[in-house]
Amino acid sequence: MADNDYAITPLEAASTTGANAAPAPSPSAAAQQSPLARRLDARFGFTRHNSSLRQEAVGGITTFLAMVYAVFVVPGMLGKAGFDPGVVFIAVCLTSAFGSLLMGLWANLPIAIGCAISLTAFTAFDLVLGKGLSPGVALGAIFLMGVVFTGISVTGVRSWILRTLPAGVAHGTGVGIGLFLLLIAANSVGLVVRNPGPGLPVSLGALGSLPALLSVAGLAAIFGLERRRVPGAILLVILALSAIGLMFDPAVHFTGIVALPSFGRADGSSAFGAIDLKGALSAAVIPSVLALVMTAVFDATGTIRAVAGQANQLDDKGQIINGSKALTSDSVSSIFSSLVGGAPAAAYIESAAGVAAGARTGLAPTITGLLFLALIFLSPLAGLVPAYATAPALMYVGLLMLGSISRLHMDDMVDAMSGLACAVFIVLTCNIVTGIMIGFCTLVIGRVFAGEWRKLNIGTVAIAAALAAFYLGGWAI
């Protein structure tokens, strides 16, 4: 498949490097390398990219600190949906290790992979808790998403999808998932609760409670620490709030730190390979699989573009080097994650922190992956982190995702408004597929009434018609 979709202009490349560019090694640096450094340089070519072994190591460690909060957030979310948090902790570590190592050793790009927070929310609160699917069926849906995404990546269908799908709905989906994350986090700590009386469906919860106060304080602390560019800011807040909970919250119990990794669940069964493909292939689940694929395609493409451009990983035509390998690494990681009982995988935008620290090649995510591999022996820590310790991280990620609203072009009002409709109805219905359906349908109808039907393509109309028939026919769950 061609990498044309990864093209970046020289001006864009300059804007993403500049202040973040690490100092280039001296001309004699390569000659002064140790034997280990020379072997690694021959494998990854960091000297050729104006980097060094030290810069790659610092970049890999920085990326690890920036994204390791996921090993606490993902088990917390999936735990509410009936997954075993300890097993999910191991799955997240293994998925992050596998994906990052694959990206580093194969694609040779400074981009780490881990379980996506947004798609984890989709899995836990939409598929399992919202639609009533079993964890096995949800894992089957993730497996199918990974298979479809991989096929899209290696055949070039992704290029057609990016040309066909409306940008407004794509960016609106990101905004809607961000709002969804905010609602999930706020509800988990009692900031926003179900309204038992007449009126609006939600209301303000117990703002003065310990979980609510700590969550708001933690969110504010993340703002400040991220502004000061403190490495591992989100992780520091999670650890601090967990320590407070251990001291003052009787519901938080210390159960140890180190344990041998195990996929065994409380009922004696194994979580390894516990996917229900037959259930995931049902007509009611397929639209959710396609929603996962669409979200993953746009999310991965945007992240890879941003981080690789910042690392100046461009060829002489302004195209991102090994872009198709990077996307395939992303999709294959989701297949792996479903087999070990984790959440959908994705390239992490937090990799930009590692690039800012000096990472330029695949050696950095290789180091990140090895660090995640070492974490699998610390699974008891997953039970030590209360909801109010991870809620600030979820809120912060949700707020960051709202930045996609700036990508909506208001000069094309129909496209932008359909994207906003998609975003709003995702959070109003707590259903991502429903929001996407409304986004597509309002776009098609809006184009017709605006006299802009020529801007429509067969793919967009077909998707809108299929989704509308799916809902009007009563097959939606």
Secondary structure, 3 states (H helix, E strand, C coil): CCCHHHECCHHHHHHHCHHHCCCCCCCCCHHHCCHHHHHHHHHHCCCCCCCCHHHHHHHHHHHHHHHCCHHHHHHHHHHHCCCCHHHHHHHHHHHHHHHHHHHHHHHCCCCCEEECHHHHHHHHHHHHCCCCCCHHHHHHHHHHHHHHHHHHHHHCHHHHHHHHCCHHHHHHHHHHHHHHHHHHHHHHCCCEEECCCCCCCEEECCCCCHHHHHHHHHHHHHHHHHHCCCCCHHHHHHHHHHHHHHHHCCCCCCCCCCCCCCCECCCCCECCCCCCHHHHCCCCCHHHHHHHHHHHHHHHHHHHHHHHHHCCCECCCCEECCHHHHHHHHHHHHHHHHHHCCCCEEECCCHHHHHHCCCCCCHHHHHHHHHHHHHHHHHHHHHHCCHHHHHHHHHHHHHHHHHHHHHCCCCCHHHHHHHHHHHHHHHHHCCHHHHHHHHHHHHHHHHHHCCCHHHCCHHHHHHHHHHHHHHHCCCCC
